[in-house]
Amino acid sequence: MRALQQTSLAGPTGLRLIDTPRPVAGPGEILVRVTAAGVNFADLMQTYGTYVDGPTAPYVAGFEATGEVVALGPGVSTFAVGDQILGMGPGAFAEYLVLPAAAAMPLPRGWSGEQSLGLMLNWATALAALRLGRVAPGETVLVQAAAGGVGQAAVRLARHLGATVLATASPAKHQLVRTAGAHEVFATVPDRPIDVILESVGGPDFARSLAAARPITGRIVVYGVAGGDATVTNRQLNFHPVQLIGLHLGVLMAQAPELFAEVLDELTALIAAGVIPPGTPTTYALADGAAALAALESRSTVGKLALRP
């Protein structure tokens, strides 16, 4: 099969298209013929070796895909050969992927694979962040990097939950974010008290988020580090007390599977209610995976990116 292998930790330029044996499903796993693979910022971090506990080169890149189940490993009863699924597992930038059956879900009725990309990652992250942030109707929510896949999902969901939605994005993307549902869009964190901040940027922006969170009751949910590391001291939290909450979807799946299942159940209900629309990702050929990651790195993209084998 064809696959994209990361041959070094020098960034997207280290990706190479290779031929490699098709994987075999083991106990509790399914083998999937990939129809589309999601491109995420975590993929970019992995190419530089900056993703915590990430793979060591060489490795087949990617970890989010949709496709058709073509084989079942021992003990799998939740899927059948021929099912169309969305799932997460290493090695998604390939024609075939093996992943745990527990890390997969059926495609929504009537949705294609490409339309479904992001449900289990972008939308689930956004919903988990809002639920961990305990967003209530009438509260103010700030979504950082709101033009990205998770950002747009968070804007739509926060608006649905009855929040006043503020957002940050580069000026060229402001209208897109307003269309997604933001009440106001800024180039950087506004100087006003905010109830819940969804923080995926880090770097210098983290200090701005910390300062903007409403004292005592303000919640900052950290689920990304796109702008680099940031620090907070116990002194800061003592004299400007806010609530910091960390989120990593993989950790949520592994350490709180019941909570993750609740998130997926709520997503299913939101899809049925028409709150979550089918996705419209920008697609690249598998061989152009390096170009897709380079575009993501340049911050020139909006929404979801996908590779098509």
N, C-alpha and C positions, 0 to 999 in steps of 0.2 A: 504494500500500500504506500501511497505518498503521504508524507508528513513533514511538518516544519520543525527542524531541530535547532535549538539554541546551542551553538558550538563554543561560545565564550561568554564572559560576563562583561562585554564591551558595549552593550546596548543592542538595539534592533538590527544593527549591521551584522551581528553575529548569527542571524537566522539563515538557515540553509534548507532548501527543499531536498529531501532524501527519499529513497525507497527503503522500507523496513518491513519486517514480517508483521502480519496482522496479529493483534493480541488475542488471547484466549480468556474467556470469562472464568473466574475462579468461584469458590463458594460465596454465595450472597451477591454475586456480580452479574451484570448484563453486558453483552457486546452490542454496540450500537453502530449502525452505518450513519455517519455524520452527514446531515444536510446543511447545517450552518453552525458556525462556532462564534461565540461572543468574544470581542476584544475589550479588555478591561485594563484599568490603570495598574492593577496588580501584575498583569502580564508584563507591562513595561518595567515595573520595579524589579521583577524577577530577572529580566535581561541584564540588569546592572548588578545583580546580587544583593540588592538592598531590601528585599522582601524577607521579613523575619521567618526563619525556618523554611525558606524557599528552596527550590531544587538546585543542584549543582550541575553545571555544564559538563558534558553535553546532556541535553534532555529534550524530549518532545514538548513543545510549548503549548500553552492554552489550558483552560480548566472549565470552560462552560460551553455546552453544545446542545443542539437538538438533533433528532434523527430517529431512525427506525430500529427497533430491537430485532436483532438477527440471531441471537443465541442467548440462552439462559445458563448461568452457572448453577451448580448444585444448591438446592435449598431455596431457590427463588420461586415464589408463587404469586407475587404481586403484579407481575407483568407476563405477557405472552409474546411469542414471536410475532412480529408484524405491528406491535403497538408503536405509536408515535409518542416520543417522550422528550422532555427537557431535563437536563441533569448537569451535575458538576463532578469533575474528576480530572486528574492530571492527564495531559496528552491529548487535549481536545483539538489542536490544530493538525488534524489528520483525517484520513478517509474513514477510519474506524477508531472507536474509543471503548475502553472497558471502564465501567464505573460501578460503585455500589448501588444496588437496587434501592437502598434507603435514601440515596442522594438524587433520586429521579422522581419526576411527576408527569402525569399525562398532559399532553397539550390541551389547551382549552378547545372545546368543540368549535369547529369552523375556522380555527387559526392555523396558519402555516408555521413551519419551524422558525423562519426568519421573524415572523410577527411575534413569536413567543419568546424569543431571546430577551433576556433581562428580567423576566418574571421572577425567577428563582434567585437572582442575584441583585439586580438594581432595585426592583420593586420590593423585594423582601427586605433588603437593607434599609430602604427608605421607611417602610412600615415598621420594622423593628425599632429603628431610631426614634420614630414618633411615639411608639408605644412605651419604650424605655424612658423617653422624655416626658411621659404622662401628659401629653398635650390635651388641653380642655378647650371647649368652644369659647371664643372670645379672647383667648390668649394670643400673644404675638409670637410668631415663629420666624426665625431667620434661617434661610437655607443658603449655605455657602456653595460656590461653584454650581449655580443652579441651572446652567445650560447643559451639563453633562447628563449621562443616563440616570444616575441616582438622583441628581439634583432636580431634574424635571419631574421624576416620579414623586419626590418628596414635596415639591410645590403643589402638584395635583392632589396628593393625599392630604396635606395639611389644610388646603382650601376645603376639601370635602369634610374634614373634621371640624370645620367651623372656625379655624384660626384666621387671624390677620397675617397674611404671608408677606414677609420681606425677603429679598433675595439679593445675592451678589453675583455679578457676571461682568465680563468685559463689555464695554459700551456697544460694540457691534452686535452683541447677543441679547441686548435688553428687550427688544420687541418679542423675540422668541420666548423669553422667560415670562413676559407679561401674558402672552398667549397661553402659556401653560397654566396660568392662574395667579401669578404673583400680583399683589396689590401695589407694591413699590419695588423698584430694582435699583441697586446702587453699584458703583464700581468697587467699593470697599465697605467694611462694616460700618453702619451708621452709628452716630453718637446719640443713642437713646436707650432707655431700659428695655430689655428684651426678655421674654419669659423662657423661651426655649431656642437654643442655637444648635443647628446641625452642622458640625464642624468637620470638614474633610480636607481642609487646606493645610493647616499647621503653619510652620515658619513664622514670619513676622505677624501674619494675620491672627495667630492664636492669641497674642496679647490683646489685640483689639476685641476679639470675641470675649475674652475674660473680662475686659473692662465694661463691655456692653451688657453682660448678663445681669439681670436684676438681682441685687443683693439678697441673700438668704434663700429666696425661692427660685432664682434663675437656674436653669439646667442647661449644661453644655454636653451634647452627646458627640463623642469623638469617634469617627469611623473611617478616617483617612488621613494621610500625611503627604498629600501631593506637593505641598510647598516646602517640605522638609521638617526636621525635628523642631520641637518647641518644648520649653520647660515651664513648670509652675512650682512655686515653693510653698511650703507649709505656712510661711509668713504671709504670702499673698492670700491664701485661703483663710487665714485667721482674720486679716484686716479688710479683705473684700470677699466675704464668704459667699460662695456659689457652690452648686452641686455639679461635679464632674462625673460623667458616665462614659465608660469605654464600650465599644461594640466592634466585634469582628465576626462576620457571618459564619466562618468556618468553626470558630470557637463556640458560637451559639449552637450550631448543629451538633457538635460533639459533646458539649458540657450541659446543654439545656435542651435536649431534643423535644421535650414536651412543649416548650415555649416556641421552638422553631415550627413544630407542627401546627400550633395555634396561628402563627403568622401565615403559613401556607393556607390554612383553612379560611382565614379572613381574606387573603388575596383571592381565593376561589369565589367567595361571596361577592367581593367587589367587582370581579370580572363579570359575574352573572348579572350584577346590578348596573353594568355599563359604566362604572366609575373608572375602570382601567381599560383603555382602548388598545387594540392591536398595535404592536410596534411597527415602526418604519425605519429600520436601520440602514445606514450607509454600508453597502456591501463591497467587498474586495475579493478577488480570486485568492485562493490559498497561496499561490506562488507570490502574491503581493503582500503577504503578511507583514514584512518589514516596513513597507510603505504605510500600512495602516497604523502600526505602532509609532512610526515617525510622525505621522499626522497627529496622533493623540498626544505625543510628547510636545509638539509645537503649540498646543492649545488652540489649534485652528478648527477643531471639530465641534460638532454639536450632537447631542443625543448618542444613540447606540451605534457602535461599529460592529461589523460581522465579516467573517471569512466564509467563502463558499468553496468547498472542495471540488 
